[in-house]
Amino acid sequence: MNKNLFATVLTYPAPSSNYRGESEENRTVLQKIAKGKQEYTVISPESMRNALREMLIEAGVACNRTRLHDQDQLAVEFKEFPNAEKYADDFLFGFMVADNDAIKKSKGLPSKRDSVLRMNMAVALTPYRFDATFHQSPLNAGSSPWKNSTTSALLHREVAHTAYQYPFALAYSDCKNRSEWVKALIQAIAQLSDVAGGHARSYYEMAPKSIIARLTPNLVAGYDTYGFNEKGEFPELARIKASDLPGDEFWIGGEIVRSLSLEMQEYLENEGVRLYENPQKLLVDLADEFLTSEA
């Protein structure tokens, strides 16, 4: 039976206006979900996948789709009909073609494919506090060759100061035939940045401050994949023991390891957990282990 990789990433906290919904009357609204009686800002997995695609392109990995920035709407361009054997982004992120004429000309290539990379929403660690900033957009006046408006405008932007956590998963059976592409993907997750939505201009790193990962033949993670609390702790680490979660399947890295007491660190190591102070180093080693061994 092949191993499956499950992981939860916790980012560093920072001011965020990343994933915004539609604007109305110069008010830019952050997208949110409710948990219990409070609202939490979210960042979509689609925006993270787009950033990962851009990082793969920058790394020189063959990708089919590129973003066009000279159009009057959100637009992308494909080099050719999707081909998971030829392009890493088609292989990793999947695709769907609904153009019947293109399908007929595709010489038998599949018209749709599921994503190898499974991701879920990044959810804020702390509730939204109704914070907002105001910015003055000046009138473009004088001899300017173009004008967006006849007056200056006051821009109202919702913001949040928070960390985010998000899970991702990969199955070895899906990845084994394209291990180099998958390694490049995991390295991109280790350094994920430039995630944006709604034409966001803010810089917010989605790379891990802390990470909890499990390499297991099980088909589910078996732990709370949104298990970090507001202090950046992961309470379900207490479940790591022979009668519950096997320690030799877990990899833990980043700030959460650097903050462990010596007693807890010794306990986890005795249970077989692999501890890394540096989460980027963890993901490099984890990728090698994931892609070179079978259960």
Beta strands, then each sheet from edge to edge (+ up, - down):
strand 1: 4-10
strand 2: 14-16
strand 3: 20-24
strand 4: 27-30
strand 5: 32-35
strand 6: 38-43
strand 7: 65-68
strand 8: 75-78
strand 9: 95-96
strand 10: 112-113
strand 11: 118-119
strand 12: 122-124
strand 13: 132-137
strand 14: 153-158
strand 15: 160-162
strand 16: 164-171
strand 17: 210-216
strand 18: 250-254
strand 19: 274-276
sheet 1: 5+ 6- 12+ 16- 1+ 17- 18+ 19+
sheet 2: 2+ 15-
sheet 3: 3+ 4- 14- 13+
sheet 4: 5+ 6- 12+ 16- 11+
sheet 5: 7+ 8-
sheet 6: 9+ 10-
end
